[in-house]
């Protein structure tokens, strides 16, 4: 039996009941929901199949140069594939061709199942490209060079007017649009 003056025990019991209630009503149902979505996603991945044969495509039909030229690939059900390469290699164009956004001049793409696509959204804060890479961390030349290389930014750095000291983020966009 609780004594009237034993407020600590009342507070402890109330806190414990609230934690159990929160766990059972919010977190448990959230876990069940996420678990079922995970199972559905796994089943979708197992049923999806994409392949392309000798794909040739170009954004501008009047252009004499193909954006994609004789590209072939096969992604079997259950595989996870990464498309990597330097700027301008055709990664986005390949994805656009798979999504039927880039018309094929030649070749074919076969898709079994459904495909969804989430475009990448870059996030830059105001400052230089170097500031965005370091993100507040101290500069170490060897590590910095390795990050630039691994992220395939060497060619980009050559194209930027001031290399890694080029302004990025909203300030850069304002400068471009306002002159």
C-alpha positions in Angstrom: 0.0 0.0 0.0 1.3 3.4 -1.0 1.6 6.0 1.7 0.3 9.5 0.9 3.8 11.0 1.4 5.5 8.6 -0.9 5.4 10.8 -4.0 8.6 9.2 -5.5 6.9 5.8 -5.9 3.8 7.4 -7.5 6.0 9.4 -10.0 8.1 6.3 -10.8 5.0 4.2 -11.4 3.4 6.8 -13.6 6.6 7.2 -15.6 6.8 3.5 -16.1 3.2 3.2 -17.2 3.7 6.1 -19.6 6.8 4.5 -21.1 5.1 1.2 -21.6 2.0 2.9 -23.1 4.2 4.8 -25.5 6.2 1.8 -26.5 3.1 -0.4 -27.1 0.9 2.2 -28.9 3.4 4.1 -31.0 6.7 2.2 -31.4 5.2 -1.3 -31.7 2.6 -0.3 -34.3 5.3 1.7 -36.2 7.6 -1.4 -36.1 4.8 -3.7 -37.5 4.0 -1.1 -40.2 7.7 -0.8 -41.3 8.1 -4.5 -41.2 5.3 -5.1 -43.5 6.5 -2.4 -45.9 9.9 -4.0 -45.9 8.5 -7.4 -46.8 6.4 -5.9 -49.6 9.5 -4.1 -51.0 11.6 -7.3 -50.9 8.9 -9.1 -52.8 8.8 -6.3 -55.4 12.6 -6.5 -55.8 12.4 -10.2 -56.3 9.9 -9.8 -59.1 11.5 -7.0 -61.0 13.8 -7.5 -64.0 15.3 -4.9 -66.3 17.5 -5.5 -69.4 18.6 -3.4 -72.3 20.2 -4.4 -75.6 22.3 -2.2 -77.9 20.6 1.0 -76.7 21.3 4.1 -78.7 19.6 7.3 -77.7 20.0 11.1 -78.0 18.2 14.0 -76.4 18.1 16.1 -79.6 17.1 14.1 -82.7 18.9 16.8 -84.8 22.2 16.1 -83.0 24.7 14.0 -84.8 26.0 12.5 -81.6 24.3 9.8 -79.5 24.0 10.4 -75.8 24.0 6.6 -75.3 25.7 4.4 -77.8 25.3 0.6 -77.9 24.7 0.2 -74.2 23.7 -3.2 -73.0 22.9 -4.3 -69.4 20.9 -6.8 -67.4 19.6 -6.5 -63.9 18.2 -9.7 -62.5 15.5 -10.0 -59.9 17.0 -9.4 -56.4 20.1 -7.7 -57.6 21.2 -4.3 -56.4 23.1 -2.3 -59.0 25.1 0.9 -58.7 25.6 3.1 -61.8 28.7 5.1 -61.4 31.0 7.2 -63.5 32.3 10.7 -64.1 30.2 13.8 -64.9 28.8 13.5 -68.4 29.3 9.8 -68.7 25.5 9.1 -69.3 24.4 7.8 -65.9 21.3 10.0 -65.7 20.6 9.5 -69.4 20.6 5.7 -68.9 18.1 6.1 -66.0 16.0 8.4 -68.1 16.0 5.8 -71.0 14.9 3.1 -68.6 12.1 5.3 -67.4 11.1 6.0 -71.1 11.9 9.7 -70.7 14.8 9.6 -73.2 13.5 8.2 -76.5 15.5 5.3 -78.0 16.9 5.7 -81.5 17.9 2.0 -81.5 17.9 -1.1 -79.3 15.3 -2.1 -76.7 14.7 -2.1 -73.0 12.6 -4.8 -71.3 11.1 -4.3 -67.9 9.3 -6.9 -65.9 7.6 -5.5 -62.8 7.3 -1.9 -61.7 10.0 0.7 -61.3 10.1 3.8 -59.2 12.7 6.6 -59.3 13.7 9.1 -56.7 15.9 11.8 -58.2 18.9 13.0 -56.3 18.6 16.4 -54.7 21.9 18.0 -53.9 22.2 20.0 -50.7 24.7 22.8 -50.5 25.2 25.4 -47.9 26.4 28.9 -48.6 30.2 28.9 -48.9 32.8 27.5 -51.2 32.9 24.0 -52.7 35.7 23.3 -50.3 33.6 24.4 -47.3 30.8 22.1 -48.4 33.3 19.1 -48.7 34.9 19.8 -45.3 31.5 20.5 -43.6 33.2 22.2 -40.6 35.9 19.6 -40.2 39.6 20.6 -40.2 41.5 20.6 -43.6 43.9 17.7 -44.1 45.4 17.8 -47.6 45.8 14.0 -48.0 42.3 13.2 -46.8 40.7 16.1 -48.8 42.4 14.9 -52.0 41.2 11.3 -51.3 37.6 12.6 -50.8 37.7 14.6 -54.0 39.0 11.5 -55.9 36.5 9.0 -54.4 33.6 11.4 -55.2 34.9 11.8 -58.8 35.0 15.6 -58.4 38.4 16.1 -60.1 36.8 17.0 -63.5 34.3 19.2 -61.8 37.0 21.1 -60.0 38.7 21.7 -63.3 35.5 23.2 -64.7 34.7 25.4 -61.8 36.0 29.0 -62.4 37.8 29.1 -59.1 38.3 25.4 -58.5 37.3 24.4 -55.0 37.2 28.0 -53.9 34.1 28.6 -56.2 31.1 29.8 -54.2 28.2 27.3 -53.9 24.7 27.2 -52.4 22.2 30.0 -52.5 24.7 32.8 -52.7 26.1 31.4 -55.9 22.6 31.0 -57.4 21.8 34.6 -56.6 25.1 35.8 -58.3 24.3 33.7 -61.4 20.8 35.1 -61.7 21.4 38.7 -60.7 24.8 39.2 -62.4 
